[in-house]
Amino acid sequence: MKIMVINPNTSESMTRHMEEVLKKIKRSDTELYVCGLEKGPFTLESSYDKALAVPHILPLVRRANKEAYDAVVIAAFCDPGLSAAREISGIPVFGLEESTLHVAAQLGARFTILSMTDSHVAHKYAEVRDYGLSSFLASVRPLGLTVAETDANPIRTKKLGMEVARRAVEEDHAEVIVLGCAGMAGYSREMEEQLGITVLDPSTITLKFCEAMVDAGVRHSKRGLYAVPPEKEYL
């Protein structure tokens, strides 16, 4: 099975970090191609960043279809361009946030998302609402770090993550912790062992979910929501 993983920013460090983590946990028969964007925002930290990234994500999705990949993962915890990518794709396209939040809702009564800065909090509440999972949300707690900082300083990020997650468990009664940034890929196991609570790494969860869906032979329905866009001239 061939899976394209798109890191939808231009940070080469984050792309390599993600590749290293995912190659350790992929199935032996899974061929991974992990790529970043040649142009676009360095990190995704706003709706504006997401909008700038989408035009550079969609050509990669088309490429995956032309080159006989079995699926695509858009590897940012804000699912940029996910619906548009599914419209133009004949192969499944999965987003980190949608996939992981639905898994989290099956693993406990309430989940907490560890987000980056204060400005991310409102976005996460809105995205959880859009996915119809607000009743499962215990809280969104910021680490006070930028996306680039989470990738550049893993020791500090894990330390802060454990402190904030512990407060979510004690004060918000969270039963599942979701690491709300692809820059935290690979941190879940250590945090889970120290905290004694389920911690989900969206990159890992989504790749394994993607492999399972490819095995099951499912595709996105083209009946309505992800129908192929009508042909038209774009000026």
Secondary structure in CASP SS format (residue, H / E / C, confidence):
PFRMAT SS
TARGET T0000
AUTHOR 0000-0000-0000
METHOD secondary structure of the structure
MODEL  1
M C 1.00
K E 1.00
I E 1.00
M E 1.00
V E 1.00
I E 1.00
N C 1.00
P C 1.00
N C 1.00
T C 1.00
S C 1.00
E H 1.00
S H 1.00
M H 1.00
T H 1.00
R H 1.00
H H 1.00
M H 1.00
E H 1.00
E H 1.00
V H 1.00
L H 1.00
K H 1.00
K H 1.00
I H 1.00
K C 1.00
R C 1.00
S C 1.00
D C 1.00
T C 1.00
E E 1.00
L E 1.00
Y E 1.00
V E 1.00
C E 1.00
G C 1.00
L C 1.00
E C 1.00
K C 1.00
G C 1.00
P C 1.00
F C 1.00
T C 1.00
L C 1.00
E C 1.00
S C 1.00
S H 1.00
Y H 1.00
D H 1.00
K H 1.00
A H 1.00
L H 1.00
A H 1.00
V H 1.00
P H 1.00
H H 1.00
I H 1.00
L H 1.00
P H 1.00
L H 1.00
V H 1.00
R H 1.00
R H 1.00
A H 1.00
N H 1.00
K H 1.00
E C 1.00
A C 1.00
Y C 1.00
D C 1.00
A E 1.00
V E 1.00
V E 1.00
I E 1.00
A C 1.00
A C 1.00
F C 1.00
C C 1.00
D C 1.00
P C 1.00
G C 1.00
L H 1.00
S H 1.00
A H 1.00
A H 1.00
R H 1.00
E H 1.00
I H 1.00
S C 1.00
G C 1.00
I C 1.00
P C 1.00
V E 1.00
F E 1.00
G E 1.00
L H 1.00
E H 1.00
E H 1.00
S H 1.00
T H 1.00
L H 1.00
H H 1.00
V H 1.00
A H 1.00
A H 1.00
Q H 1.00
L H 1.00
G C 1.00
A C 1.00
R C 1.00
F E 1.00
T E 1.00
I E 1.00
L E 1.00
S E 1.00
M C 1.00
T C 1.00
D H 1.00
S H 1.00
H H 1.00
V H 1.00
A H 1.00
H H 1.00
K H 1.00
Y H 1.00
A H 1.00
E H 1.00
V H 1.00
R H 1.00
D H 1.00
Y C 1.00
G C 1.00
L C 1.00
S H 1.00
S H 1.00
F H 1.00
L E 1.00
A E 1.00
S E 1.00
V E 1.00
R E 1.00
P E 1.00
L C 1.00
G C 1.00
L C 1.00
T C 1.00
V H 1.00
A H 1.00
E H 1.00
T H 1.00
D H 1.00
A H 1.00
N C 1.00
P H 1.00
I H 1.00
R H 1.00
T H 1.00
K H 1.00
K H 1.00
L H 1.00
G H 1.00
M H 1.00
E H 1.00
V H 1.00
A H 1.00
R H 1.00
R H 1.00
A H 1.00
V H 1.00
E H 1.00
E H 1.00
D H 1.00
H C 1.00
A C 1.00
E C 1.00
V E 1.00
I E 1.00
V E 1.00
L E 1.00
G C 1.00
C C 1.00
A H 1.00
G H 1.00
M H 1.00
A C 1.00
G C 1.00
Y C 1.00
S H 1.00
R H 1.00
E H 1.00
M H 1.00
E H 1.00
E H 1.00
Q H 1.00
L H 1.00
G C 1.00
I C 1.00
T E 1.00
V E 1.00
L E 1.00
D C 1.00
P H 1.00
S H 1.00
T H 1.00
I H 1.00
T H 1.00
L H 1.00
K H 1.00
F H 1.00
C H 1.00
E H 1.00
A H 1.00
M H 1.00
V H 1.00
D H 1.00
A H 1.00
G C 1.00
V C 1.00
R C 1.00
H C 1.00
S C 1.00
K C 1.00
R C 1.00
G C 1.00
L C 1.00
Y C 1.00
A C 1.00
V C 1.00
P C 1.00
P C 1.00
E C 1.00
K C 1.00
E C 1.00
Y C 1.00
L C 1.00
END
